[in-house]
C-alpha cells in the first residue's frame, strides 16, 4: 500500500513539455506528493518524462529493499506507479518466465509485462482481469506516449483524478494531493480503466451476479424452513474465504488482525491464526516473520466490542491488545480524522475516529499490515435493516447496490484511517474470487427467514454456519453491531449531543446558503461539513462525498421497505426497532 501522484500532458501534438515548464511541474508534483507521504513513509521516488511525471510514496510490505517505485520495465520504456497488492503475482510471474526480465521482487511489477502483452490488442479489460488484489495504478508508455490508469473492482484502494487550468490531467491516491492545484476533481471510478487514446473511462469489471436472474436458481443450501439440504454450498463459502485469507498473508513485514469481537473480524482472525505460523510466500517452509499473531481492538472502557474481542482472542489464541480511548480524545481527533478520510459522511466519521486512534497504536508496535473484516455485510446482508427485505429479489438487488457503494464508505474508512499512520489494511471478504462465490449464492439462503419456531433466522446465517466450529458460540452467533456502535454507544450519543449544541438553529436554517452543494441534513453533518470545508474548500471536493438518505447504513432505495423509515436518516444499527436488542 502506498500513494502516488501522476501528471500527464499529452495535448501538445507530440511535442515534449518545455524544460522550464517541466521543472516547474516536477516541483509542483513533488509538493502534491508530500501531502500524501503518510501513505508511504518508507521511500519516495519520482519519474520525469517528456509528457508525464510520476511521484510515488512507498510503504514497503513486499520486497522492502528492491521494490521501490516508480517501477521501470526491462527495456526502460514503461514506467509504473502502483498502490496496493497483487496477491497472485507469483503465478503471473511464472507465466512470463523467459519472456520478461523482472527487475524487482515487487508484486506490482507484474502489471508491466501484462501491459506489454495486451497493449497491441488494446484488450485492457482482459489484462486487468488477470490481477487478483487491491490496486490503483498509473502506467506511462514513453515509447508510444500513452498512459493507462486503473482501479480495483470494488475500490478498496482510493484514486482521484483532476484537471488543472491548462487542461493537464492528474491522478492521485488521495483528494488532498489535488485540492488547490486542480480546477476539477473527481473520484476515479472503481472497476474501470482509462487509456489515454480513449475518450472516457471503460468498465473492466462485469459480473453476471449483478442481475437477480443469474442467481435466483442457484443451488440452495437450505429449504424454506431453514433445514440444511446441501452442505456443499456452505463448505464452498468456507473454502473460498480460507483461500482468500491465505493468499493475502503474503508479507515481508510483521502483520496483525483487527478484532472487534464481531462475526466478521473474528472469522478473519481465526483463519489467519490457522496459517500464521508459516510464511505463505515461501510455500510454508519458513517460520513466520512475526512469531505470534497479534490482534487489536478499540473502544471506550467497557464497550461491547472490547468485551467480545477478548472472548474471541482467548479462544483463537492471539496475543491481544485492547486500546481504550476517551470521548474527549476522540473529539479532539475529529479535524485530523476528517482531513485524512476526506469525507463529511456521518457514518464514516463516527466509525473512522476510533479506527484512526487504533491505527496509531498499531504502527507504534511495528506492525505495518492488518487484516480486517470489511465487506461481509454487503456480501451476506449483515446490516440489521436487511431483516425487513420483502423478498429475495429486493434483498439481492440491495446487496448489489451496497457493493457498488463500498468504495464510498467502508473501504474508504478502512483504507484512509489506517493509512493515515502508514498501516496497510487488507480485506479478504473482498477477494475477487470470494466475491463471486458469495454474490453467486441463492439469495434465499442469505435472507432472514421465519423459522418453524416462529423466530427469525439471524443475519449472515450461512457464514456463521460455515465457521461455527472455529469460534466460541457466543461470538459466532453474536448480533450485528456496526463499528461505531460497538466501540461504545456513548460515542455516538455524545457526538449527537455535542453537535446539537455547537450548531445553532439559525446556522442550520441557512445551511443551503452556506453549503449549496450537498446541504447538510442534520446538525451533526453540518458540524463535520464545516471542518471539511476549511480543509477542502472547493465545490469539486464537496461533490466527491456521497450524500444519500438511509437508515442503519441502508441505501435510499431500501427506505421503501418500511413505512417507519420514511422520515428517518440515522446510520446507527440501533435505529432498527424490533431487530436490534437496544433499538431506539
ZATIFI-193758 format. One record per residue (C-alpha): residue in three letters; x, y, z. Coordinates in steps of 0.001 Angstrom, whole numbers, plus 500000, padded with zeros to 6 digits. Each point is the difference from the previous one (the first is absolute). Layout:
<sites>
ALAXYZ
...
</sites>
This chain:
<sites>
UNK500000500000500000
UNK501426503331499005
UNK499037503306498450
UNK500747501632496680
UNK499375503087497913
UNK500108499977496212
UNK499941503013497665
UNK499494499600496260
UNK500091502525497160
UNK499444498229496694
UNK498217502914498328
UNK503040501516498356
UNK499807498046496747
UNK502988497827500789
UNK502182502916501076
UNK501682499509503400
UNK499356502411502845
UNK502448502924499991
UNK502856499533502458
UNK499102503017502128
UNK496375498916500318
UNK501060496414500622
UNK502089501038503012
UNK497137502124501281
UNK497554497102499649
UNK502453497585501604
UNK500285502258503050
UNK496222500297500134
UNK499496496218499810
UNK502544499457502771
UNK498115502445502218
UNK496728498220499207
UNK501617496683500791
UNK501262501227503389
UNK496379500481501079
UNK499500496236499895
UNK503362498900501400
UNK498204498481503011
UNK498899497278497566
UNK503614499170499152
UNK502503501076502638
UNK502662497462498970
UNK501297501446496714
UNK499264502632497361
UNK500656499750496279
UNK499281502129496943
UNK500088499517496237
UNK500144502992497671
UNK499348499290496333
UNK499239502025496887
UNK496274500256500698
UNK499503498238503326
UNK501145500293503600
UNK499391497240502541
UNK500765500413503697
UNK499691497116502449
UNK499949499728503799
UNK500750496451501086
UNK498816497854502880
UNK502156496885499662
UNK498134496769500724
UNK501337497676497287
UNK503668500160498873
UNK501008502930502247
UNK503502500352498572
UNK499592499903496213
UNK496368500773499392
UNK500100503798500102
UNK497891501893497475
UNK499331501266497410
UNK500859496634498456
UNK501698499964496599
UNK499705497237497397
UNK502929497863498858
UNK500305502128496837
UNK499592503226502062
UNK497094501193497853
UNK497091499317502354
UNK499662501702503389
UNK497564498882502688
UNK498780501550503239
UNK497719497627501895
UNK498189499966503321
UNK498800496724501464
UNK500778496295499885
UNK499840497398497225
UNK499416496748501863
UNK500493497681497018
UNK503255501635498865
UNK502014496780500250
UNK497629498205497645
UNK500171502887497507
UNK503798500175500297
UNK500327496328499122
UNK497932500519496836
UNK502572502533498757
UNK503060497889500747
UNK502469500418497129
UNK497862502758498457
UNK500616502907502372
UNK502950500851502216
UNK498608501008503389
UNK502112502660501691
UNK498495499820503520
UNK498120497652502279
UNK497074502451500204
UNK496609498392499582
UNK498886503008497936
UNK502666499569497317
UNK497897497288498329
UNK497749502801498684
UNK502751501041497564
UNK500366496725498030
UNK496217499605500011
UNK499717503431498395
UNK502641499079497421
UNK498018496892499127
UNK496684501787499536
UNK500915503468498711
UNK499893498971496344
UNK496504498512500244
UNK498823502741502360
UNK498042497416502001
UNK500805501559503343
UNK496899498535501653
UNK501442496539499497
UNK503398501226501166
UNK498689501408503276
UNK497765496994500598
UNK503195497968500451
UNK500806502006503135
UNK498752498675503314
UNK500489502641502627
UNK499279503524501135
UNK501566502639497807
UNK500058503326498254
UNK502743500742497512
UNK501272502522497471
UNK502100498597497155
UNK501808502150497429
UNK501226498533496709
UNK502697502461498950
UNK500605498297496657
UNK496406500581498885
UNK499328503065502210
UNK496857498478501539
UNK498829499281503524
UNK497777497378501621
UNK498247500674503312
UNK498031497282501832
UNK498315499278503317
UNK498963496736501663
UNK496515498590499615
UNK498546501142503333
UNK502105503106500568
UNK501802498761503101
UNK502881502232498932
UNK499074503702499639
UNK500704501911496790
UNK499090503519498881
UNK500406501856496715
UNK500157503690499211
UNK500694502607497343
UNK501899503253500494
UNK499238503321498306
UNK502244499081497055
UNK498103496764499433
UNK502760497713501283
UNK498772496731501474
UNK500943498790503482
UNK499325496901502068
UNK500721499580503706
UNK499417497524502800
UNK498226502600502128
UNK497945503088499268
UNK502245502247502104
UNK502812499622497463
UNK497831501637497314
UNK498121502617502027
UNK501267503494499208
UNK501855498958496841
UNK497117498573497967
UNK496956501952498885
UNK497883496844499860
UNK500349496902502178
UNK498109496714499737
UNK500307496555501479
UNK501402497580497423
UNK497289497335499577
UNK500681496615501549
UNK500133497031497619
UNK501016502266497105
UNK503082500848497985
UNK500893503057497949
UNK502207499707496930
UNK501171503383498739
UNK498953499245496426
UNK496432499445501128
UNK497569502793500770
UNK498813498729503382
UNK500533497310502616
UNK498947496468499079
UNK498514497523502432
UNK502103496853500153
UNK498157498258502855
UNK496714498387498998
UNK498274497096501709
UNK496911497912499258
UNK498956500070503673
UNK499155503699499669
UNK496681498766498595
UNK497559498161502290
UNK499083497696497121
UNK503534498596500046
UNK499813498868503643
UNK496346499264500733
UNK500380496366498918
UNK503379499361501647
UNK500174496819502137
UNK498430500416503432
UNK501833499166503215
UNK496755499920501995
UNK496317499412499366
UNK497207502476500684
UNK499969498950503671
UNK503704500637500460
UNK501026496341500060
UNK503381499230498387
UNK499514497999496810
UNK503278500712498192
UNK503014500335502307
UNK502353500321497015
UNK498779503590499497
UNK500994500873503560
UNK503336498240499518
UNK500628502047496861
UNK499630503193502037
UNK502495498725502579
UNK502577498792497492
UNK499751503188497963
UNK500590502320502934
UNK502851497902501382
UNK501693500155496591
UNK499547503780499909
UNK501563500497503441
UNK502928497722499213
UNK500723501859496743
UNK499974503340501788
UNK502523499001502650
UNK502918500681497656
UNK502227502405501904
UNK503667500691500672
UNK499145502039503116
UNK498095499311503256
UNK496211499924499714
UNK496972499704502281
UNK496203499853499987
UNK497295502436501000
UNK497653498216502409
UNK496813501730501086
UNK498428496829501357
UNK497359500052497308
UNK499456497071497658
UNK501964501316497025
UNK503225501051501696
UNK499938496885502178
UNK499784497723496958
UNK502883501808498301
UNK502078499785503196
UNK499276496281500413
UNK500978499180496420
UNK503099502197500229
UNK501084498155503134
UNK499671496735498074
UNK502601501122497454
UNK502089502442502020
UNK502701497623501207
UNK501632499684496573
UNK500773502473497224
UNK497563499450497139
UNK502404501722497575
UNK502526497204500471
UNK497596497073499647
UNK499859499635503805
UNK503613498850500301
UNK501107502933502152
UNK498707501230503332
UNK497971503169499982
UNK501725503377500370
UNK497881500725503061
UNK500082496986502349
UNK496506500546501416
UNK496846501514498528
UNK499056503270501671
UNK496409501269500048
UNK498744503506500718
UNK496688501348501306
UNK498936503557500769
UNK497216501439502091
UNK498861502036502957
UNK500588498337503373
UNK497508497118500324
UNK498713500267496412
UNK498221497032498333
UNK502820499481497500
UNK502761499853502609
UNK498173497373502033
UNK499218497852496968
UNK503459500419498457
UNK501664498684503173
UNK497822496889499890
UNK500815499422496334
UNK503729500591500462
UNK500214497625502955
UNK498282497291497965
UNK502017500560496814
UNK503282500394501874
UNK501258503364498781
UNK502184502393501977
UNK497258502504500639
UNK500233503761500531
UNK497186502234501232
UNK500211503672499090
UNK497822502215502177
UNK499104503513498948
UNK498050502724501730
UNK497214502071498517
UNK502143503117500275
UNK502927498364498196
UNK497689499032497168
UNK498427503457499799
UNK503448501597499896
UNK500960497742497098
UNK496999500874497801
UNK501734502676497844
UNK502942497685499340
UNK497669497106499252
UNK497969502011497491
UNK503214501221498365
UNK501190496448499486
UNK496714498315499010
UNK498926502907497757
UNK496302499709500683
UNK497260501574502113
UNK497727496959499826
UNK498627499373503498
UNK500412496213500065
UNK503553500179498749
UNK501123502719502423
UNK498472498191502978
UNK501705496708499163
UNK503290501411498689
UNK500904501846503185
UNK500555496918502215
UNK501710498234497094
UNK502345502957499499
UNK500947499942503700
UNK500515496233499850
UNK502243500227496929
UNK502395502290501830
UNK500537497403502709
UNK500408497193497467
UNK502697501960498166
UNK501783500742503271
UNK500382496250500533
UNK501806499501496695
UNK497129498378498116
UNK499497501258496447
UNK497148497824498725
UNK496724498771501528
UNK497175497846498731
UNK496454501213500559
UNK496413498846499501
UNK498553502695497719
UNK497665498877497231
UNK498221497114501694
UNK496814501941500737
UNK499706501068496371
UNK500540496433498752
UNK497655498253502420
UNK497447502636501022
UNK501369500489503498
UNK498600503436500764
UNK496942499765502223
UNK497714501760497543
UNK500293496969497713
UNK497569498254502366
UNK497307502143498396
UNK500766498976496390
UNK496631499042498464
UNK501288497259497684
UNK503126498346498601
UNK500197502270496972
UNK499898503194502071
UNK502550498470502373
UNK502436499167497199
UNK499583503276498147
UNK500752501894503217
UNK503173497936500401
UNK501060500995496489
UNK499325503657500808
UNK501980499730503224
UNK502933498346498224
UNK500054502811497444
UNK500296502592502779
UNK502584498326502236
UNK502772502242498674
UNK498126503022501354
UNK499608498698503536
UNK501600496949501660
UNK502902499624497578
UNK500754503713500209
UNK499881499891503812
UNK502182496929500355
UNK502595501113497479
UNK500401503632500957
UNK499661499616503783
UNK502782497416500020
UNK502165501630497343
UNK499958503253501962
UNK502669498242502078
UNK501567497917497248
UNK498161496755500838
UNK498668497907497133
UNK496575498393500341
UNK499079496843498081
UNK496428498793499601
UNK499694496277499157
UNK496198500109499730
UNK500512502230496950
UNK502311497574498237
UNK498832499870496377
UNK499445496237499958
UNK498209499996503347
UNK497710502809498875
UNK498925497782497114
UNK499288497141502420
UNK498035502108502473
UNK498036502063497473
UNK499282496871497982
UNK498170498328502895
UNK496251499599499800
UNK498672503150501755
UNK497410497912501852
UNK502850498395501949
UNK501102503424501228
UNK496585501343500969
UNK498865500263503589
UNK497078497604499563
UNK497410499013502604
UNK500871496645501552
UNK497501497301501031
UNK500231501147503638
UNK498841503477498947
UNK503374501679500502
UNK501844501780497229
UNK503271498524498783
UNK502997502111501001
UNK501708502168497386
UNK502961498379498170
UNK498809496548501071
UNK501831498164497223
UNK503311501669500901
UNK499532499236503691
UNK499212496370499179
UNK503127499685497841
UNK502307501000502869
UNK498137499005503148
UNK502654497427500884
UNK502769502642499996
UNK498363502466502400
UNK498401499980503449
UNK496219499787499759
UNK499353503399501579
UNK502245501635497364
UNK498824497986497009
UNK496369500844500762
UNK500539503532501329
UNK497590502561498571
UNK501322502494497476
UNK501502503168501502
UNK501088502726497634
UNK503544501061500849
UNK499060503479501173
UNK497412498419502356
UNK502198497185501253
UNK502841502225501202
UNK497553501427502549
UNK496506501449499598
UNK500998503126501919
UNK502285500997497091
UNK497105500538497584
UNK497711501425502658
UNK502666502571500923
UNK500556500980496362
UNK496297500630499493
UNK499707502013503212
UNK503190501993499379
UNK499150500945496423
UNK496460500933501004
UNK501506502529502402
UNK502800501215497716
UNK497821500719496953
UNK497353502640500641
UNK496487499815498619
UNK500703503160498008
UNK503125498514498405
UNK498179496810499134
UNK497090501931498490
UNK502451501689497603
UNK501759496760499064
UNK499005500149496326
UNK501584503432499672
UNK503117498938501891
UNK500340496686498159
UNK498150500095496665
UNK501699496729498963
UNK498531497126502050
UNK498349502089502771
UNK500331498173503362
UNK496926498072501115
UNK500813500066503733
UNK501951502163502419
UNK502526497201500440
UNK500676499990496274
UNK500159503828500008
UNK502723499898502645
UNK502116497543498002
UNK499382501994496824
UNK501365503154501608
UNK503248498217500789
UNK500137498431496534
UNK499429503290498204
UNK502916501620501819
UNK502271497169498882
UNK498560499479496515
UNK498265503230498946
UNK499208499241496351
UNK496571498999498744
UNK501688497125498148
UNK501227498598503307
UNK496528500305501530
UNK498485498071497094
UNK502393497084500584
UNK498138499136503219
UNK496861497796499835
UNK496795501618501170
UNK497194497475500307
UNK497239499456502541
UNK499965496661501783
UNK499323498118503199
UNK502557497726501710
UNK502283500239496943
UNK497306499248497435
UNK499809501534496559
UNK497207502487499304
UNK498148497373497962
UNK499689497663503001
UNK498102502685501952
UNK496965498799498033
UNK500040496726501963
UNK498488501499503154
UNK497614502932500258
UNK501530500921503370
UNK503279500811498243
UNK498519502613497683
UNK501147503008502010
UNK503001498404501704
UNK503638500712499229
UNK502048498221502653
UNK502909497682499152
UNK500222498268503389
UNK498880496368500145
UNK497989500897503109
UNK497518501747497707
UNK498506496645498960
UNK497218499490502524
UNK498953496416500584
UNK503301498608498728
UNK502801501589501994
UNK500000499053503676
UNK500507503670500951
UNK497865501610497286
UNK498836503566500535
</sites>
